[in-house]
């Protein structure tokens, strides 16, 4: 009897204690949670690339805007133009608000237009915000005879590209199909290797590379006028490229314009940061607010200016709303865009 009484009493005490602990956990403030913790900010791209520059800027400055001021670290998880990181954040990373990262702007839409390898729904990430919109460009080396779209229609030149579904493969395919250019796509380069190949004369240009990335990685090419700017890929002209034609203005067919609209839409969230789905709402709100505050921070802006990095933000909610709308795109338009993400006939692989 005594044994049973003690057991019952002990059990009751344990239940009561657990209830109190659970209540305290539920009542834990955001500041209490983050205090003494480490927040990891991932980049899904190479350490030298523009996406990692943005991740590093955020990692350096955001802690003071997060309640509890956690320690911040940056890690690289490169692979598949951010696909590896996107799958990791969605399926593996803890859903506690201690991890988020940056990957390619099109990644949130990949399950719709190029689902192979994707293990996520882009609408369900906890989008934190984007540090810049994106304008991509098509350019040739200053020694190339192709100095305009008209020239690219008249003669064939090799352009460097990375993966088959990467922007620098997709955009020249679209230009060839929609405008009648004759770009010969040489795939398989690493990102920085394409630039070296241009300097060595192996290829004569690159189409579908971010203007902001170009300013960050090869600023001397711009200041020393080493490039011919053929076209830009965006809804509106970049303020620094007023005389470079928009591809949207060059196409005539309605079906081409609709395909471009889908491709360019993701560029509005050009440098997006995402956390796993399902993190506590108060922590998600705190991270989003910290993001909105830090992108106005004078120290961050000064560091960005030193590195020729553009800051032109949109909020996490705006990214979510954009993706929800894009996932409603008619199937025939999605299929047309998806067709441009596979290797075309006549394309070559570097070294072969």
N, C-alpha and C positions, 0 to 999 in steps of 0.2 A: 504494500500500500504506500509506504513511504517512498519507495522507488518510483512508483507511478506518479505520485504527487510531485516529486521533484522534477521528473521528466516533463510533466505537463506545465509546471511553472516555468521551467527553463525554456521550453518550446515557446510559451507565450512571450517570455522576455526577448527571445531571439526574433520572433515575428515583429514585436514592437520596435526593437532596435533597427531591424531591416526597414521597417516602414519609415522610421525617422531618417535613416540614411538615404532611402529612396527619395523622401520628400526634400532633403537638403540638396540631392543631386538635381532634382527637377527644378529647384529654386536657384541653382547656381547661376550667377550672373555671367555674362560674356567675359567681363574683365577677370573674374575669378577663374574661369576656364582657361583663358589664354595666358594668365600670369605664370611665368616659369616654364612655359611650353616652347616648343620649336615648331615654327611654321615653315613648311617646305614649298618653294615655288619652283616648278619644273619648266624646262624648255624642251620641246619635242624636236628641236633642230640643233645643228652644229653649234659649238661654242662660239665660233667666229661669225655666225650669221646674225641678221638683223633681229630675228625673233628672240634670240638669246640676249641681245643688247637690251631689248625692252624688258625681258625678265630680270636682268641684272639691275636695271634702273629701279624697277618696282621693289625688288628685294632689298635694295640699299635704303629705301626711304619710307616704305609703307608701315613699318612697325609702330612708329609714333602715332599713327592714326587708328590703330587697332586697340580697343580696350584691353588692358592687361599688358600691352607692349611685348608680345612674344619675341623670342629670338627668331631671326629669319635666315634661312639658308637657300641657296639655289643649286639645283641639280639638273644635269642633262640626261634626257631619256630619248635619244635620237632613234629615228626609224620610220620609214614609210611616210615622210613629209608630215610627221606628227601622229600618224595612225597608231603607232605603238603606245604613245602617251595617252591618246584619247581612250583606247581600250583599257589601259591601266587605270586611269582616273575613274572610268565608269564602272569597272568590274572588280578592281583589286584594292585601290587606295581606300583608307579609312574614311568613312562618311561622318567625320567629326569636325570638319572645318580646319584641319591642320595641313591640308595639301590642296593646291590647285596649280594650274599650269597654262602655258601658251602653246598653241599649235596653229597650223595653217588655217587661214580664214575659211577655206572651203570645207574643212573637215566636218563641221556640224551638219553639212548637207550630203556628205558622202553616202550615208545609208540609202539615200534616195537616188542619187545619180551614178554612184559607183560602189555598190554595197559589198563587193568582195573584200573580205578581211575585216569588215566593220562589225563590232560587237556592242553597238550602242544606238540610242535614239538621240539625235542631236537636240531635239526639243526638251529633253529631260535633264541635261546638264544644269548645274547651278552656275549660270553665266555671271561672271563678276563684272565684266566690262571690257572694252577694247581701247587701247591707247592710241590708235590711229586708224583712219580709213586707208584704203590701199588703191593706188593707181599703178597699173603695170604698163610697161612700154615695150616697143619693138625697136631695136637699134642695130646698126651695123658699125663696124670699125671704120675709122676715117679714111683708110686706104681702100675700102671696098668701092666698086663701081656702082653698087646699089645704094643710092642716097635718098630714095623716096619709094612710096608704094608703087608708083608708076614704073620705076626702074625694076622693082621686084616682080612686076608682071611681065616685063620684057626679057629678063634674064634670070637664070637659076644660080643660087648661091647656097652653100652649106651654112646652117645655123646650128648652134649647140643646144642640147637639151639634156635633161636628167632622166627621170623615170617616164614611162609611157603615158601615165595619167597626170604628170606634172604640168603646171601652167605653161612652161616653156616648150612643151610638146603640143599641148592642146591649142594654144593660140596660133602658132604657125599653120597647124592643120585647118583651123577655122578660116584663117586668111586665105589659104590656098583654095578652100572650097567656096568661100563666099565672095572673095575679091579677085580670084584668078592669079594670085601670086604663085611663084615657083620655088618656094623655099624647099631645100633638101634637108630634112631633119636628121641630125646625127645624135642618137640617143646614147645614154649610159654614162655621161659625165657626172662627177660629183659637182656640187654647186660651185666651189671655187675653181675647180678644174676647167670649167667652161670659160671662165675669165682668162685663165692662162692660155687656153687653146685659141682664144680670140687674139691675144697678144702675139702668139706664135704663128698665126695665120692658118691654123688647122681648120677653123671655121671663121665665118665673116661677121657673125652677129648672134643675137639672142632675142627671141620674142616671147613676152610673157614674164618679164622680170620686173619686180617692184621698183618704182622710181625711188622710194625711200631707201630701199635696200641698196640700190646703186649709189646713192649719195653717201651711204654709210661705208660700203665696202670698197668703192672705187671713186672717191671724190675727185681725184686728180684727172680721171677721164673726162669729167664734166668741166672742171676749171680750165683744163688744157685743150678743150674742144676736140677730143679724140673720137667723138661719136657722131654718127648721123642718126637723128631721131625720126623714125618713119611713122609711127602711130602710137596712140595711147589707148588703153583699154579701161574705160570707166564711163559712167553716165555723164560726167561733165569734165571739162578740161581742168587739169591741175593748174593752179595759179602760176607755177613756175614754167609751165609748158603751153603758153597761150597760142603758139603757132604750130603746134604738133597736132595733126588731125586725129579726131576721135574715130575709132573703127565703127562705132554706132552710126556716125554720119556718112560713112562710106558704103555701107550695105544698103540694098534696095528692097529685097524681098521681105515681106512681113514675117515669114517663118524664121528668117535669119535674125531679124531684130528680136523676136521672142526668145530665141535661143541665147542671144547675147545678154538679154535682160536677166535670164536665170544665172548665167555665168558671172555677170558683173555684180549681181545683188550681194553675193557673199563678200565682195570687196569692201562693202560698207562697214563690215566688221573686221577690217584688215589685220589687226593685231589682238585677237581675242584671248581672254583668260577665262578658264572654266574650272569649276570645282566639281567633285562627284555629285550625282543626284542624291537627294534625301538627307543633306546635312541639316542640322537644326535650324529652324527659320530665323531665330535671333542671331545666330552666328553668320548665316548667309547675309542677313541685312547689315550686320556690322562690317563684313568684308566688302560688300558693295559700297557702303558709305565711305569706308577707308579708301577704297579705290577712287571714288569721286573727289575725295579731299586731296589725296596725294598727287593726283595729276595736275593740281593747281599749286603744288608746293614750289616755292622759288628755288630751292636747292635742286629738286628733281629737274625743273625746267632749265636750270643753268647747266646741269650735267648733260641733259639732252642736247642742248645747243652746242656744247663742246664736241659732241659726237655726231653732229648733223642728223639728229633723230627728230622726226616730226611727232608732235603731240596734237592729236585731233580726235577726241574721245567720243564714244557713245556708251550708254549705260548697259548694264547686264539685262535689264528688262527690255530695252530696245532690241538687243540681240535675240532674246527669246521670242519677242513678237515677230521679228523679221523671219526667223526660222519657222515658226508656226505657219506663217503665210506661205513661205516657199514650199513647205511640204504639201501644200494644196495645188501645186503646179500640175496642169494636165499631163497625162501620161505620155502623149505623143511628143511634147516638148522635152520632157525628161529623157525620153529615148533618143531624141535627136542630139541632145547634149552629150549623153552617154556614149554615143557613137564616136564622138571626137576624142574620147579618152582611151581608145585602144590604138595600138600602132597601125599606121597606114601602110599601104603597099609602097615599096620603094624606099622606105626608111632604113637607115643603116645603124648599126651598133658600133660605137667607138672601138677602134682596134680590130675591126673585122672587115 
